[in-house]
Amino acid sequence: MPAVSAITDLAALRYWAHPGVDLHLITHPESEEEVRRIAPASAVVAVRGLTSAAFYPEPDPARWRRLAGIPPAGSLIVVSGGGWAVGDLGGAAEAALAAGGETVALLCGRSEEVRTRMEPRFAGEPRVVVLGFVDRMSDMLAAADVLVHSTAGLTVLEAIMRGCRVVSYGWGRAHIRANNDAFRRHGLAAVAGDRGELTAAIRAALADPAQPDTSFASLPSAASEVLRLAHEGVPAPAPRATRR
């Protein structure tokens, strides 16, 4: 029976990859090196389809700004701790303000407890908009200049796809440490260890805007590779994935 692993993290893949797996599907092309160290004889294919399909069509950042109450113009820095709203979100928002962000969208995920702490903390700061769970991440990241994110994962990849600079800050535990090392090694995101480093990283990101990476839309779909394995027994050879 063929076995497939769908890998949605950049690094720390010991529990995702295994020599007994026939096909490893990766979201970050940069993950291939680590997977091949673990499972040198297995197939590794960078695919689309493990991220939301909303990240492939043209976004509508202007509409998202209107819906979220964000000013239509000016720099936008998004601070996120994932669905659980973990990490130093308040400190990250303050660093974003200190770095010159004209608007800071502070995402509290599904944590009402965090939101009830953040709203009074920034009630007197008109540049900060405190939001809960956001279901239009594609448009939000297209509108944003910088994402400050604490938990690595697919949100970083989605920001890269939409041309939004990323700074990893505020958690740095467990597998996130390995992801932070990989962010540095591959140049995918800046990593800040404290608020001073974060302020400097945000300033640098604002001074060097990113462009959307549209190369992911041309990758084969995860479903097509699974079907190929089921029908043919082995995946078709694929070139090593590269980022333009």
N, C-alpha and C positions, 0 to 999 in steps of 0.2 A: 504494500500500500504506500504510494508516494506521500511524502511529508513536506509541508510548506511552512515556513516561518515568515510572518509579516512584521517587519521591524520598523517601528515609528520613532525610535530615538536615534540620536547621532552616535552615541558612544556608550560604553559600559554594557557591552552586548553579550557577555558570557552566558546570560540566561535567555538570550534570544536566538543565538546561533549554536549549531551543534553539527559535528561531522555526519551524524545520521540523518540530517535533514537534506532532502534532495534539492530544494529550491528555496533560496532566501530572497525575499522581496524587501527592498530598502527604499526609504523615502529620501534620505540624504545620499547623493552619490558618494560623498566622502566617507560613508560608513563601510564601503566595500573593502578597504584595506584591513580593517579590524575583523570583519567577517571572514575574510580569506585566511587570516592568521589562525582563526579558530577552526574553520572547516575548509581546508585548502582544496578539497576535491569536489565540493558542492557548487552548484550554480548560484550566482549572485546577480540580480537584475534590479536596476533602479527603475521604479514604476511611478505612475500617477494612479490615483484612485484610492489611496489610503488617506489623502487629505480631502477636504470638502470640495465638491465640484464647483462651488461658488467662487473658487479662487482662479478659475480659468477664463470666464467671460470678463469683459470690461467692467470695472467696478463703478459705483455711483457714490463717490465720497461726498459730493455736495449735498445729496439727499440725506446721507447719514448725519452730516453735521447739523442739518436742520432738525432732524428727528431727535438728536441727542442734545440739542441746545448748545451746540458748539459754534462759535463765531465762524462766518463763512470764509474768512481769510486769516492769515497769520500762522505761525508755527504751532504744531500740535505734538505734544509728548504724551504717550499712553503709558500708564503704570499698571502692571497686572501681576497678580499672584496666582493666576490660574483659577480654576473653578472653586477651589477652597480658599482663595485669597490669603495665601501664606506669604511670609516674609515681611520685610520692613517697608510696607507700602507707604506709610506716612512719611518716613524719612526719604523715600525715593521721590515722592511728590514735592517735598521741600527742596531737594537737590535739583529737581527739574525747574522749579521756580528760580532758584539761584543761578541756574545755567542760562536763564533768559527765555525759557519757554513762555510763549504768549498765552497758550492754553494748555492745561494739564488735565487729561481725562483719567481719573483714578477708578479702576475697575475693581469692584469688591466681589465679583463672582457670585456664588450662591450663598455667601455668608452674610446673613443679616446682622450678625453680631459685629463683624468688621465694619459694615456700612454704618451702623449706628454709632460707631466710634469715630469714623472718618468724617461724617457729615458735620458734627459740631466742631471738630478740629479745624475744618477749613471753611466754616460758615462765613467768616469775614474776609475770605480771599476770593474775589470774583474770577480770578484766572483758573481756579480749580473747579472742575465738574465731577462730582462723585456719582458713579453709576453702579448698578448691580450687574447681573449677568447680561452679556451682550450676545445676541444671536446674528449680528451682521458684522462679524469680524473681518470679512473680506473688504467691505467698504470702509470700516474703521481703520484698518491698517493701510489701506490705500490713501486715506486722508492724513495719516500720521507721518511725521518726520522721523520720530524716534520711538521705539518701544523699549521700556525698561521692564524686564520680565524676570521672575524669580525661579521658575521651575523648569526651564529648558523645554524640551518636548516639541510638539508639532507647531505651537504658536510661533516659535522662532523661525521655523521653515516657512510658515505662512507669511510672516513679515518680510522675509527675503523675497518671496514670490511677488509681493506687492510693492517692493522698492522702499521698504522702511528699515532704517538702521536699527540695530538691536544692541542693547547693553544688558548683560546678565548680572543681576544684583539682588541681594536680600535674603538668600536662603543658603545655597552652597553646601547642602548636606548630601550624604549618601552618594547615589549615582550622579547627582548634579555636579559634583566635583569633577568627575571624569568628563562629563559633557562640557564643563567650563574649560578644561584643558584642551579638548578638541575644538571648541570655538576659537581659542587662541591659535592653535596649530594650523587650522584651516582658514583663518581669517574671516570666519562667518559672523562673529559678534565680538564686541568688546566685553571685558569682564572687569567689574569693579568690586574691590574688597571692602570699601567703606564709603561714607557719603562724600568725602572729598574727592576720591577717585571717580565716583559716580558723576559728580558735577562736572569734572574735567572731561569725562567720556561723553557726556551729553553735549557739551559745548563742541567737542571735536566732531561728533556726529552731525550736529546742526550745520557745521561749517563744510561738511562734505556729503551732500545729499546722495542717496542711492537711487538707482534706476530699477524698475521692476525686472525680475528675472523670468522671462517668458519661456525659458528652455524646458521647464517641467511639463508644459502642455504637449511637447513632442515625444515624451517618454511613452513606452508601451503601458497599457493598463494592467493593473494587478490581475483583474479577472481574465484577461487574454492569456497571461502567462500561466495561470493556474489551469485553464482549459487546455493549453498546449501540453502541459505536463500530464494531464489526465488522458489526453488523446494519443500522445506520442511516446509517453514514458519518460522522456527527457526534455528539458527546455531547449529551445533553439539557442545557438550561441549568440551572445550579445556583446557589442563593443563595450569597453570600459566607459562608464558614465563620466562625463566631464561637464563642468560648469563653464558657461561662456564668460 
